Amino acid sequence: MNPSYPATFSRREFLAASGMAASASPAARAAAARPVNVVLMMADDAGYECFGPYGSTQYSTPVLNRLAREGVRFDHCYATPLCTPTRVTLMTGQNNVRNYTDFGALPPEEYTFTQLFRKAGYATAIAGKWQLDGSPNAKGVAPEAAGFDTYCLWNTARTGRERYWKPSIERDGQLIQGGENDYGPDLFAQFLIEFIEKNRRRPFFAYYPMALTHSPFVPTPDSKDRNSTDPHRNFADMVAYCDKLVGRILAALERLNLRENTLLLFTADNGTHHTITSRLGGRLIRGDKGAPTMAGTRVPLIVAGAGLKGGRVVNDLVDFTDFLPTLADAIGARLPAGIPFDGRSFWPQLTGAKGNPRQIIYNYYFPRPYAKEFNTPNAHPEIHYAFDHRHKLYSDGRLFDLAADPEEKRPLSGLDAVRRKLQAAIDRMPPHGLKIPRQHWERSRGLPPPVWRSEMP
């Protein structure tokens, strides 16, 4: 956590210290007296290039455009390149090198942000995609065991394949099979709206790991052609519908007079699917989900509400270990001692202070440690890397200039001072995933650098 800002520097204390509480409207002052609600929304497989606040005119995102105008946009937020690793990091505040065990698994013993909220007296809910119940090689955890009071989820141990039309959903232990005209993302959003309505008189935490915009790219309820098989057209419709569902939740908060007292965060779990190419300004960006490149890891982060001064852009580096300490600061909670949290709170930056932003991001990427072969997508040797705003170093010695070579095609030589700085960040972390059997990483030694999706036919 940021040592300059204690965990108890909450939104309410910020308003009082800045004088905003005294000058605010009666409704705002009443809201400031209550604990802040939190709604955390995370799109699935949608890089920053897909959203209007980041300059896209290809996709329709009017709600997120509005949130960015009213809130704070972070221009350098980075996830891990794949869904499960990001979800584990987001929920635990620790880098994958400390606690990642296998794809589809969240270790049952891990402390999560849900426990933080429950200890603070919050009602907790989750709707959307889970994917953390476990794998044949590693134990996972069910949503209720992870601390959620109520849930409505696809991709639990019990659900089927469909997440969009005719979805297979588990809701509080009951398996539900949707009908022909049932669209999973609608059901997830409505579930959270009902949760918010039910808990409007107490503090709540709503976690919304969306199903959209993950493949398969199929039409949405708003698509002009419900039989379309055009992946790019359908993907654009899915981005628009993702934005629409954010708008539904926002409208519910406004209808219930909860907007001023609710912290809204919108992000995504990794970059866009590699079959989708988007135009951003004068550049074409091919999605690179599954690879630790800029197009595989750079994601949106928009934060609004809860008395924050809007219309600001923050260029500080942020990664997903930073969310848990930030949420703790926002609600005035302390993180438990004895857990090696890797994040720094960006709450000070949200309130307009400089804070203590990180200068380097370290990441570990080994999503399928039990894969028998390393030459298939997302199955490769352990990858450690560190980067700042300009350069990126892998533990195998490859160094890239991210500004001149964002696709990482041309390794650099020299630049010893840069190498030392970034290597020091790698060396500060464990050399291997500590919960992965030794034989699974020993056999990866000496292999050539992995071939990422962007280099595959």
N, C-alpha and C positions, 0 to 999 in steps of 0.2 A: 504494500500500500504506500501511498504518498506520505512520507514522513512529515511533511509540512502541514498537512491537513488531517486532524484526527478523525477517526471513524464516526465520531458523534457530531461532526459538523454537518448537520442535516439541512434539508431545504428550508425548514422553518427557521432555524438559526441563521441561515444565510439571509432570508428575507428581513429578519429583525436587525441583523448587523448592518445591512445595506440601507435601511430606512424604507424599504419597499412596503413593509407591512403597514406602516402608519399611513402611507399615502394611497394604499390600495382601496378598491371598492369594498363595501361591506361583505359582499359575497367572497371576494378574494381573501379578506381578513379571516372570515369564518373558515375558509378552506385551509389557510395557513395554520390554523389552530389544530387541525386534524393530521394524523399521519398521512403521508403521501401514498396514494395508490400507484401501482406500477403495472403497465401493460408492455410486455416485451414481445415484439413480432419479428419473426425471422423467415424470410422467403427461402425457398429451396432451389439451389442452382441458378442464381441470378447475380451476375457480377455488376459492378458499379455502372458499367457502360449501358445498362438497360433502363436507366432512370433519368427522368427529366432534370432533377436537381443537379445532376452531374454533367448536363449538357446534351443529353439525348433528345432528339426530335423524332426519332424513329418509333418510339414507344409512347403510349398515352398513359401518363401518371399524374393527373391533376391533383389528386389528394396528397400525394407525397410532395409534389411541388409546393402545395400550400403549407404542409408541415415544415418543410425546409425554410420557407419564408418566415414562418412563425417561430421556428426553433433554431437549432444548431446543426449544421452539416459538417461532418468530419470527412476530410478528403483523403485520409490515409489510414483506413481501417483494413486490417488483414485477418483473414481466417486461415485455417488449414485447408488444403485443397479438396477435402472430401467430407461427406456428411457426418458419419459417426465420430471421427476424430474431433471435428469442430464442436459437436454437441457435448462430448465429454469435457473438453476444455471450457466451454461456456458455462456448464453447470457446476464445475468443480473449482474453477479459478486456478487450475494447475496445467502446466504444459504436459503434453502427451508423454514425454519421456519419463514422467513420474508415475503415471497411473493408467496409461492405455494398455489394454490387454488383447483385444481383437475387434475386428469389424462387427458391429452390431451389439457391443457389450459395454455397459457401464458397471464397473465393479460395485457390488452391493455395499461394501464398507465405506465408500467414498462420501465425504461431506459435500452437500450440494446447496445451491442457492435456495432451494425450496425449504431446507431446514432453517436457513437464515430467516426467511420470512415467517415460517411457522412459530419459531421461538419469539419473534417480535409480535405475535398475535394476529397475523394476517390469515385471511382465507386464501387458499391456493387452488388454482385450476390450470389444466393444460388441455389444449385441443390441437389436433393436427397429426403430425408424424412423430412416432416414438423411436423405433429402431434401436433400442437399448436393452432388450430383454435377455440378450446373451447369444452365444454361438456354440457350436459343438466343442470348441476349445476353451471357452472362457465363460464364467458365470456373468449374468447380467442382473438387471433389477426391473421389477414391474413398476408402473407409475405410482401406485398407491404406496409401495415400499420406499419409493424415492421421495415421499413426503407430500404428494398432491392429494388434497381433500376430494377432488372430483376430476374426472377426465373423460375425454371423448377422442379416441385415437385410432389411426390406421398404423399398420406395421408393428403391432404387438405380437406376442407369441401365438395369438389365437386368430388373427385376422387373415383374410385372403389377399389376393394380388391387387384388387381394384381399389384405387383411391379417388377416382373421379366419378364417372357415371356408374351407377349400380355399386356404390362403394361397400366395402366390408369394413365395419367399424366396431370397436369395442368401447362401450360406454359404461363406466363404473361396474365392470365385471360382466356385463351383458353383451353378447355378440349380436350385432344388428346387421342385417343384409338389406341394403338399400334397393329401391325399385328402379325401373327404367328411367324415370325422370328425376331421381335423386342425384344431386351433385355434391360429392364429398366436401369440397371447400365451403359450400353454403352451410352445410350441417355443422362444420367446425366453428365457423364464425358465429352462427346462431347460438351454439352451445355457450360460447364465451359471453355473448351479449346477455343471455339468461343468467349466467353466473354473476355478471356485474350487477344486473338488476336485483338479484336476490341478496347481494352483499353490499348494496349501495350505502348502507349506514355503518359499515365497518371497513377497516382497511383491507384491501385485497391485492393479490398478485396474480395476474393472468399471463400465462406463457403460451404463445401462439406460434409454434414451429409449423409453418404452413406446408401444405402439400404442394401448392403452386410454387415454382413453375417447372418442376421436375418432369422429365420424360416419363411416359409417352406424351407427345405433343398432340393433344386432341382438342376439339372445339369446346368452348365454354358455353354457358347459357346465353351469353351475349353475342356469340359468333353468328355472322350472317349466314354461313353455310355450316349446318350441323353435321354434314357428312364430309367436311373438308379433310383431305389427307396431306395438305401442304404444311410441312413442319414449321416453316418460318412464319407463315400466316397464323397458324395455330399458336405458336409461341408468343407472337405479338399479342394475340387475344388473351393469352394466359397472364402476361404481364399486366395488361389492362384490368383483368379481373382481380388479380392480386391487389392492385391499387384500389379497386372498388370495394373489396372486403375490408381493407384498412379504413376506408371511408364509412362503412357501416358501423364499425366499432367506434370510430370517432363521433359519428352521429348519435350513437347510443349514450356515450359519455356526455355529450352536450344536452341531450334530452333529459338526462338525469341530474343535470347541474354538477357533474363531476369533472368536467374538463379542466378547470383551474386547479384541481387538486390531484391530477393524475399525470404521472410521468410516462410519456410514450416513447418507446425506442423501436426503431425499425432498422433491421440489418438483413444479411443473408448468410447462408452457411458456407458458401464457396463460390467459385466462378461459374460461368455459364457453360452449358454442355458444349462439347467440342464440335458438334455439328451445326451450331448456330454462330453466324457471323453478323456482327452489328456495326453500324456506322456511328462514330462519335466524332463530331467535328469533321475534320478532313481525313480521319483514320478509319480503317477497317480493323475491328478487333474480333478475332476468332476466339470463342470461348475455350477455356483450357482446364475445365474441371478435371481433377485427378492429377494435375501437375503443379508443382510449387512455384510457377511463374506468376507474373503480375496478373495475367488473365485468368489464372486459376485460383488466386487468393485475395485479390483486391475487391472489397465488397462495400456496399453502401452502409452508412451509419447516420441516421437522422434522429435527433432527440428533441422533443418538444413538450410543452406543458409545465405544470408545477411551478409557475412563477418565473421560468427562465426567460431571459431577454432574447428575443428572436432575431432572425436575419443575420446570423453570424456564421462564419466559416472558420473551422479550426484545422490547421495543417499538421498538428502533432501526430506522431505515430501512435496507433492504437491496435492492440490485438485482443483476442477473445479471453485471455486470462484477466484482462482489465475490467470486464463487466461485473464480476462478483464484488470486488472491493468498491466499485462505483455505486452499485446498488446498496451496499452496506452504508456508504456515506449518505446516500439519498434518504434513507429511512432512519438514520441515526443509530445504526446497529454496529456492534463490534464483532469482528471475525474471531473465531475460536483460536486459542493459542495452540502451538504444536503442529500446525499444518503448514507445509511450505508453499503458501500461495505465491504465485509468480507475477501477479498483475499489479498495476499501479492504477489507482483511482483517477478517472478523468472528470470526476465531479467538480473539482475546482475550475476546470476549463468551461464546464457548463454554466457555472455561476459568473463567469467573466474574469476569473483570476488566472494568473499564469500557470499555477500549479507546478508540478514537477514531472513534466512529460518525459517519457523514455526517449533515448537517443538511438537505441538499437532494438530490433525485434529478433528474438531467437525462436526457431521452430524446429520441431522434430516430426518426421513424417515416415511412418511405418504402418500403414493401415491394415495390412494383411500379413502379420508376422508368421502365420502358420501355412502360408501358401507354399506348395511344393516346388513351384517354379517361379523365377523372378523375371521372366521375359513376357509376362502378360500385363495388361493395363492394371495399374494400382497395386501390383505385386512386384516388389523390388527390394533391394537391400535397405537397411536403415539409412535415413537421410537426416542429417543435421545441417542447418544453415542459419545464417544471421545476416541482417541487412539494415542499412540506414536509409535515408532519403535518396541516396545516390548509388551505393554499391551493395553487392550481395556476394557472400562467400559461402561455399559449401565445404563440409568437413573433408572432402577429398581434394581440396585445394583450388577448385575452379572459382574464379572471381569474374563478376560481370558488372558492367555499367548499366544500371537499370534505366537511365534516361536515354542513352543512345541505343541500347539493345534490350528492350523489354522482353523479347522472346528468348533471350539467353542463348543466342546462336554463336557468339564470338567471345570466348574466354580471354581475359586480359592477362598479361604478364606484368611483372614488376609491382609497383604500388605497395611497397613493403609496409609502410605505415598504416595504410588502410587494412591490409591483411592482418596485421597484428591486432588492431582494434577490434575487428570482427571476430577473429579467432579467439580473442579473450572472452567474448560473449559466449562462444560455443564451449570453451573450456570450463566455464563456470557451472555448466550443467552436467548431469550424469552422462557417462560415455555411452550408456546403453539403456534401453527401456528396462527398468529394474524388475518388472514383473513378467518378463518374457524369458522362457527357458533358454539357457546359454546356447544350446545346439542350434536354435533357430536364427541366431545372429552370427554365430561363428562361421557358418557355411557361406555367408555373404561376403566374406573378406576377399579382396582381390578381384572382385567382379568389376567390369567396366561401368561407367556412369549409366543410370537407367535411361531408357528411351521413353520419353513422355508422349502423351497422346498427340500433341501438336506435331510430332515428328513421324507419326504412324500413318500408313496409307488410309 
